[in-house]
């Protein structure tokens, strides 16, 4: 008989990943605000720069008037992912979900605490490639988590289909 839910100890893999992404995001945004507030940027290598940008909208700074709505959608997504985490039974999906939860939480905290009014704050972005929109550690967690989750879903379904033949 297989367990319906992942054991509690494996759920900590996702929770630990979420906390790690969140802490890295908060620390790097704090550094960016203090080090880059004067308007200068820091060249790292090739096209990689650190430059402070405050994003009040959606992805790529589009739709600046929908920030509060996006914040509430992110809160709902975080809630759904937290509820589904206990039902996941492999490490890749737990880590991927944790990355998404940690990243989404980091950006929601910006919306909550970096502005005036409910969810009117701006997300701090600072990683600037000069050929891609400016982003942050939370965005990296969300994108990498989503890609890993999709990959895991595809490969898991393929393995299940091959096993049933």
Secondary structure by P-SEA (a helix, b strand, c coil): cccccccaaaaaaaaaaaaaaaaaaaaaaaaaaacccccbbbbccccbbbbbbbbccccccccccaaaaaaaaaaaaaaaaaaaccccccaaaaaaaaaaaaaaaaaaaaaaccccccccbbbbbcccccccccccaaaaaaaaaaaaaaaaaaaaaaaaaaaac
